[in-house]
Amino acid sequence: MHHNDTQYWRYLQSLRPGDPELPSERACRQLLRTIGQWKSRPGWLTEKQVGHLFHGRDDLTEEENDELAAKPVIVRKARAIERMLELIMDPVTRW
């Protein structure tokens, strides 16, 4: 089991040519690109990207804002988590 990319690359360097565990050059390039993209993005969304659950949102009507504000804290927390996951998964808002 490898716990990080550096450990995995060192493991690959220790293998002899022709070892069945050694991936192809193409697979190594894809791994390098994928890991590079993963490491280059910020770890957290900014407050500007996330915003508030119901204050100042253009996509909600005044009635929907009031409805959200009247819900119990635990429900608002669940909705905030749901909204965060939607933002993370949306390819338009992703970094």
Contact map, one row per residue, 1 for C-alpha under 8 A:
11100000000000000000000000000000000000000000000000000000000000000000000000000000000000000000000
11111011000000000000000000000000000000000000000000000000000000000000000000000000000000000000000
11111011000000000000000000000000000000000000000000000000000000000000000000000000000000000000000
01111111000000000000000000000000000000000000000000000000000000000000000000000000000000000000000
01111111100000000000000000000000001000000000000000000000000000000000000000000000000000000000000
00011111110000000000000000000000000000000000000000000000000000000000000000000000000000000000000
01111111111000000000000000000000000000000000000000000000000000000000000000000000000000000000000
01111111111100000000000000000000000000000000000000000000000000000000000000000000000000000000000
00001111111110000000000000000000000000000000000000000000000000000000000000000000000000000000000
00000111111111000000000000000000000000000000000000000000000000000000000000000000000000000000000
00000011111111100000000000000000000000000000000000000000000000000000000000000000000000000000000
00000001111111100000010000000000000000000000000000000000000000000000000000000000000000000000000
00000000111111110000000000000000000000000000000000000000000000000000000000000000000000000000000
00000000011111110000000000000000000000000000000000000000000000000000000000000000000000000000000
00000000001111111010110000000000000000000000000000000000000000000000000000000000000000000000000
00000000000011111110000000000000000000000000000000000000000000000000000000000000000000000000000
00000000000000111110010000000000000000000000000000000000000000000000000000000000000000000000000
00000000000000011111010000000000000000000000000000000000000000000000000000000000000000000000000
00000000000000111111110000000000000000000000000000000000000000000000000000000000000000000000000
00000000000000000111111000000000000000000000000000000000000000000000000000000000000000000000000
00000000000000100011111000000000000000000000000000000000000000000000000000000000000000000000000
00000000000100101111111100000000000000000000000000000000000000000000000000000000000000000000000
00000000000000000001111110110000000000000000000000000000000000000000000000000000000000000000000
00000000000000000000011111110000000000000000000000000000000000000000000000000000000000000000000
00000000000000000000001111111000000000000000000000000000000000000000000000000000000000000000000
00000000000000000000000111111100000000000000000000000000000000000000000000000000000000000000000
00000000000000000000001111111110000000000000000000000000000000000000000000000000000000000000000
00000000000000000000001111111111000000000000000000000000000000000000000000000000000000000000000
00000000000000000000000011111111100000000000000000000000000000000000000000000000000000000000000
00000000000000000000000001111111110000000000000000000000000000000000000000000000000000000000000
00000000000000000000000000111111111000000000000000000000000000000000000000000000000000000000000
00000000000000000000000000011111111100000000000000000000000000000000000000000000000000000000000
00000000000000000000000000001111111110000000000000000000000000000000000000000000000000000000000
00000000000000000000000000000111111111000000000000000000000000000000000000000000000000000000000
00001000000000000000000000000011111111100000000000000000000000000000000000000000000000000000000
00000000000000000000000000000001111111110000000000000000000000000000000000000000000000000000000
00000000000000000000000000000000111111111000000000000000000000000000000000000000000000000000000
00000000000000000000000000000000011111111000000000000000000000000000000000000000000000000000000
00000000000000000000000000000000001111111100000000000000000000000000000000000000000000000000000
00000000000000000000000000000000000111111100000000000000000000000000000000000000000000000000000
00000000000000000000000000000000000011111110000000000000000000000000000000000000000000000000001
00000000000000000000000000000000000000111111100000000000000000000000000000000000000000000000001
00000000000000000000000000000000000000001111100000000000000000000000000000000000000000000000000
00000000000000000000000000000000000000000111110000000000000000000000000000000000000000000000000
00000000000000000000000000000000000000000111111011000000000000000000000000000000000000000000000
00000000000000000000000000000000000000000001111111000000000000000000000000000000000000000000000
00000000000000000000000000000000000000000000111111100000000000000000000000000000000000000000000
00000000000000000000000000000000000000000000011111100000000000000000000000000000000000000000000
00000000000000000000000000000000000000000000111111100000000000000000000000000000000000000000100
00000000000000000000000000000000000000000000111111110000000000000000000000000000000100100000000
00000000000000000000000000000000000000000000001111111000100000000000000000000000000000000000000
00000000000000000000000000000000000000000000000001111111100000000000000000000000000000000000000
00000000000000000000000000000000000000000000000000111110100000000000000000010011001000000000000
00000000000000000000000000000000000000000000000000011111100100001001100000000000000000000000000
00000000000000000000000000000000000000000000000000011111100000001000000000000000000000000000000
00000000000000000000000000000000000000000000000000010111110000000000000000000000000000000000000
00000000000000000000000000000000000000000000000000111111111100000000000000000000000000000000000
00000000000000000000000000000000000000000000000000000001111110000000000000000000000000000000000
00000000000000000000000000000000000000000000000000000000111110000000000000000000000000000000000
00000000000000000000000000000000000000000000000000000100111111111000000000000000000000000000000
00000000000000000000000000000000000000000000000000000000011111111000000000000000000000000000000
00000000000000000000000000000000000000000000000000000000000111111100000000000000000000000000000
00000000000000000000000000000000000000000000000000000000000111111110000000000000000000000000000
00000000000000000000000000000000000000000000000000000000000111111111000000000000000000000000000
00000000000000000000000000000000000000000000000000000110000111111111100000000000000000000000000
00000000000000000000000000000000000000000000000000000000000001111111110000000000000000000000000
00000000000000000000000000000000000000000000000000000000000000111111111000000000000000000000000
00000000000000000000000000000000000000000000000000000100000000011111111000010000000000000000000
00000000000000000000000000000000000000000000000000000100000000001111111000010000000000000000000
00000000000000000000000000000000000000000000000000000000000000000111111100000000000000000000000
00000000000000000000000000000000000000000000000000000000000000000011111110110000000000000000000
00000000000000000000000000000000000000000000000000000000000000000000011111110000000000000000000
00000000000000000000000000000000000000000000000000000000000000000000001111111000000000000000000
00000000000000000000000000000000000000000000000000000000000000000000000111111100000000000000000
00000000000000000000000000000000000000000000000000000000000000000000001111111110000000000000000
00000000000000000000000000000000000000000000000000001000000000000001101111111111000000000000000
00000000000000000000000000000000000000000000000000000000000000000000000011111111100000000000000
00000000000000000000000000000000000000000000000000000000000000000000000001111111110000000000000
00000000000000000000000000000000000000000000000000001000000000000000000000111111111000000000000
00000000000000000000000000000000000000000000000000001000000000000000000000011111111100000000000
00000000000000000000000000000000000000000000000000000000000000000000000000001111111110000000000
00000000000000000000000000000000000000000000000000000000000000000000000000000111111111000000000
00000000000000000000000000000000000000000000000000001000000000000000000000000011111111100000000
00000000000000000000000000000000000000000000000001000000000000000000000000000001111111110000000
00000000000000000000000000000000000000000000000000000000000000000000000000000000111111111000000
00000000000000000000000000000000000000000000000000000000000000000000000000000000011111111100000
00000000000000000000000000000000000000000000000001000000000000000000000000000000001111111100110
00000000000000000000000000000000000000000000000000000000000000000000000000000000000111111110110
00000000000000000000000000000000000000000000000000000000000000000000000000000000000011111110010
00000000000000000000000000000000000000000000000000000000000000000000000000000000000001111111110
00000000000000000000000000000000000000000000000000000000000000000000000000000000000000011111110
00000000000000000000000000000000000000000000000000000000000000000000000000000000000000000111110
00000000000000000000000000000000000000000000000010000000000000000000000000000000000000110111111
00000000000000000000000000000000000000000000000000000000000000000000000000000000000000111111111
00000000000000000000000000000000000000001100000000000000000000000000000000000000000000000000111
